[in-house]
Amino acid sequence: MQGSAIVSLDKVGVTYANGVVALTSVSRQLNRGVFAVVLGASGAGKSTLLRTINYLTLPTKGSVMAEGIGNLSDPQVLRLHRQRTGMIFQQHQLIERQSALQNVLMGRLAYHSFWRSLFPLPQTDQRLALDCLGRVGLLDKALTPVKALSGGQKQRVGIARALAQQPQLLLADEPVASLDPASAHRVLSLLRNICKTDGIAALLSLHQVDFAKEYCDRIIGLAHGRIIFDGPPSVLDHHNLDQIYTDQTMAAVP
């Protein structure tokens, strides 16, 4: 089931300027084709972990390595890593006044220079963006302003934008937290199917245990910035959940 590693963390720690310890000595790798979730209470370090994998938050200890290209502390390596890493956000991070197609095309900007991006992108990018909208069931909404879409549709536009990068890794920070249960199931099912079809490694942060058990191959449990569980959903028991969701004594992670 698991392929080769796409990114590896070696004894990664994150301590914020205010003294909050968000991650402590995390060593793990994410493999191609594995649909993984990180579970934890608020303040456990879930968002910090995802952001560190893409160097949106810099580790204060340890290192993050991207397969085949090197350490993310190297700016050139980081640029290549971000090019092949799609991100999906809880609050969508879309430009509401623009169409769904225009938002999806933003996933292609990393492949063009700044000056080239000021002009309409090539027809090949346009066709790819339309194909990505089709894969999430929104081809008929391509020219619709995002502000006119439902929450679930906006999240699917966000998925299409990430797919337009043709990523090898997808990071999704609480992607269904603001959705109703039916929309959440549709988004998670869609994400899983796409990642399995394309061989994309995925790491999602969730707080819904039932979603994690239903859709994910691997569950990583975080508490107080430490990994206290890592395994398939079938072996996650009440004792593990009690540890994962123990009262958080650390301050809320910024």
C-alpha positions, 0 to 999 in steps of 0.5 A: 500500500505504501510507496516511497517517502515524499517528505521526511521529518527528523527530530523536528521541534517548533517553539514559538517566540512567545515560548509556546512549544508546539512540536517536540522531536517529531520524526516521521515520513509521509509516503506516496499514495498514503491518505493520512490524518493527524488527530488531536485536541485544539492546541495539540500542534496539528496545524503547526505540523502541517505548516512545518512540512511546507516551511510556512512555519520554520522548525526551531530544531531538526530538519525536513527533507524532500525526497530527491531534492534535499533539505527545505532549509535550502531556498531552491529546494523549498521552491521545488517542494512547494511547487509539488505540494498542494495546500487546502485550507479550512477557510478556502483562501479563494478570491471571491470576486473571481470565477472558479476557473480563475481561482483554479488557474492560480495553482499554475502560477508556480510554474511561471515567472512573475512577469509571465503570470501577469498575462493570460496563462497558456491554453494548456493551463486553461485546459488543465484547470478545466479538467481539475474542475471536472474532477471535482464535479464543478465544470458547469461552475467554471465561470461562476464567481466564487462568492455565489458558490456554497461552502462545499463547492468552495472547498471543491474549488480549493481542491481543484486549485491544489490539483492544478499544481499536479502535486505529489503531496497534499496538505489539508488543514481542517478541510471540512471543519466548516462544512455540514456532514453531507458536504464533509463526506463528499469532500473527504471521499473526493479527496481520497479517491483523487489521491489514490488514483493519482498516487498522491501522498496526503496529510489532513488535520481533522478533529472528527474521529469518525471521519478519520476512521472511515477515510484514512489509511493512517492516523497520527495522534498528537498531544502536547506537540508529541506523537503518541499514536501512529497506525492504521484506524483498525488499531485505534482504541479508546485508550489511544483516544483518551491519550490523544484528547487528554486535556491540553495544558499547553497554551493555544498554538498561534 
